[in-house]
Amino acid sequence: MRTWQTPFGAPMLAILIMLFCFGKANAQVAAYGFASTSGTYTPITSGTVISSAACCDDDTDYASSPIGFSFTYAGTAYTNIVVNPNGYVSFGTPSSANYVGAFFADLLQRAIPSDVRVLTTGTAPNQVCTIQYSNWGRFGGANAGEIYNFQIRLTQTTNTIAVVYGAMTTTVAAAQAVGLASTTDFNNRAVTTSWATSTAGASNSSNAVTSATVFPASGLTYTWTPPTGCTGTPTAGTTASSAGASVCSGVAFTLSLTGA
């Protein structure tokens, strides 16, 4: 039994904690670039199944899972993730404020064959860790027809994050958080009529709606890419002063800098 939920269904206490961290402004994930593309959803069939053998996992974080390589998120390197049934993945510790929301709402495992699994593929330095939700659902009797399939993909070296949507059955009007959060800022998406034309979230409460006619098409991919760090040696500039060799206290003079 649940009480006091947000409009998009996730437990209020958890959402308030997340959004408090989602809303602070110091560019970390806010500086990530974003791209929306159409492709093919390829389910994974191996890897480690971290969900229960039967329904109905709900709310509680799964045990920490190894990424398989070092992944840098919001400036910090991590080697493990914590997956939550509510459609998001935290970095480092359970309920961390550093997380990726693929379809963050009040979700749960369905009685039909469904699972969450983690699989790392490829060879260093180009490995990919895929977190996959298969045939997941939304909490509540009125949402019995909701069935979701999606993946979060973490790529080694480039530290890019991709959310890939598979077959999605959405029968009721609802909303969910989609995007990145850190302890200092956020980088989320807003959807009103089309997931293919999402826009940057204007606030920490921006969300992506779904209905019987509005949902992500299979293969839709949202990708976030961290900014490239500075490289090379800066070109030296020059300074010039209107004053002579010595400047006495209280005497005004001009100092200029060029080539910065």
N, C-alpha and C positions, 0 to 999 in steps of 0.2 A: 504494500500500500504506500502511496506517495502523496506528499502534500507540498504546496508552495513551489511551483515550477515556473520557469520562464515561458514566454509565449512560444518559443521554439522547443520547449519540452524538457530540456536538461535540468537536473536538480538545481535549485536556485543557489544553494551555498557553493557548490562547485563552480557554477558559472560566475558568481560574484568574485570568487578568488581569481579565476582565470582572467576575467575582464579587468580587474583592478591592475593586473600586470600587463594586460593587453593594451591599456590606455596610456601608459607613461611614454614620454617622448624623448628618446635619445637614440639616434639612428643606429640601429643594429639590423634587425630584420626589415625595418622600414626602407633600408637602402637596397634590398634585393630587387633585381629586375623580375618582371613577370611576363609570361607568354601563354597564350591559349591556342591550342592546336587540335586538330582532329586526326585520329589514328586508329589503331586496332587494339582492342582490349584482349590481352593474352593471359588467361588464368594460369596460375602456377598449381601444380598438382603434387609437388613434393615439398620438402622443407619440414620445419617443426610446427606441429599443430599445438597451439597454446591454449585454445578454448577447451571447454568441457566436451566430453563425448556425446552428451545430449543437452537439450535446452535446460536452463535458460540463463546464460551468463548475462549479468546486468549490473552496471555501475562500477563494480570492484576492479581495480587494476589487476592485470595479470602479472606474474612474476617477471622480473627483469630478463630481457633477452639480449644476447650478444648481437651487435651489428655485423661483426665479422671483419671490421677494419675501423680505423679511426676516422670519424666524421665530424667536421667542424660546423657548428651551428651557433649563430649569433656571436662568433668570435671565440667560442670554447670548443675544445675537442672532446668528443664522447666516443665510448666503445660499446655502450649498451643503450637500450631503449626500454620504455615501459609502455605497453599497449593497453588501451582502455576499451571496453566494449562500446563506449559511446562515440566511436568513430574518430578518435584522435590518438596520437603517439607523443609521449613525453620523453625528454632527454635527461639521462642521469638518474633521477629518482622519481618515485611515484608522486603524482600530483604536482610535478615540477611546473613552473610558470613558463618554461621553454618547451613549446609543443607545436605540432602540426595538426591542424584540424582538417580532415578530408570531408567529413560529413558529420560534424560535431552536433549531436542532438541526444535526446533520451532514447538510445537504441538498446537492443537486446538480441540475444541469439534466438532464432526461431526453432520450432520443433522439427521442421523439415531438415534434411541434411544440410547443416551449416557449420562453418568453422572460421577461426582466425588462424592464419599460419604465417610464419616468417621464413624466408629463404634468401640466402646470399649466393649469388651466381657470378661467374666470370673469374678472371685472374687479376691479381694486383698489377698495376695500380688502377685498374678499371672495373672494380667489382661494383655490383648493385645489390643492395639489400631491399627486398620487397616484402611489405606487410600487406596481407590480403584479407579482406572481409568477404566471405562468401555467403550469399543468401541470408543476409542480416535483416533485422526488422526494427520497427519502432514500438516503443512501449505503449500499451493501451489497447483495449478491446476494439475500439473504432479503427485502429490501424492494422488490423489483421492482414489486410491485403498488401501492405507495404513490404517490398522485397528489394534489398540493395546489394550491389556488388561493386567493390572499388578497391584500389590499391594505393599505397604510399610507397614511392620508390626513392631511396637514398643512394646517390652515386658517389663513389670514392673519388678523391682528388679534386674534382670540380666542386664537390659539396652541393650539388644541385638537388632540389627536392621536386618530385613530380607526383601529382595526384591524378590517377587514371580511373575513369568511371567505366563500369561494365553495364550489364543489363540492370536497369532500374525501373521498378514498378512503383509508381506513386499514385495513390488514389485519393488522398485528402490534402487539403491546403495545410502546409507546414513551413517551417523555416529552420535553418541550421547554420552554424558558423563554419566558414571555409577560409583557411589561410594560416598564416604563421603568427606566433606570439613569442615574445621574449620577456625577460624581467623588466625591460625598459620601453618596449614599443610593440607595434603590430604591423601586419601587412596582409589585410584580408580582402575578400571579394564580396561585392554586392550584386545580387541577381533579383530582378523583378519580373521580367517576361521571357528572358532567354539566357540559358547558361552559356551559350556560345558567344554572347556579347556581354559578359560580366564586366563590371567596372570596379575600380579601386574603391574599397570601403572608405567612406568619409569619416567614420568614427569607430570606436571599439565595439559599438553595438550593431554595426552593419551585418546583414546576414543574406543568405541565399535562399529564396523561396522555392518550394516545389508544390505541384498540384497534379491533377489528372492530365494536364496539358503542358505543364512546365517542369522539366526535369533534364538532367544531363544526358546527352546521347551517348551510346556505347562508343568508347574510343576517345571521348573528349578528355583532353589532357591539360592540366594546369601545371606550369613549371615555374619555379622560383629559382633564380640564380644569384649567388652572392656577388657583391661588387669585386672587381679585380683590384688587388693591392698595387700600390705604387712600386715601380721598378726603375733601375738605372740610377745614375748620379745626377743630382740637380745641377743646373747651370749656374755658376756663380754670378752674382750681380755686382753692382758698384754703388758706393756711397759718395755723396758730395756735401760739403758744408760751406755756408757763406761766411763762416768765422775763420779767423786766422789759426795759427798753430796752437794758441792757447785761448781758452775761454774762461773768463772770470765769472764767479758766482753772481747771478742777477743780471747778466748780460744776455739779451735775446739773440738767438741766431737760428738759421734754418738748416735742417738736416733732411736730405732727400735720399731715396733708395730706388734704384732702377734694376731691371732684370730679375725681379722677384717672381 
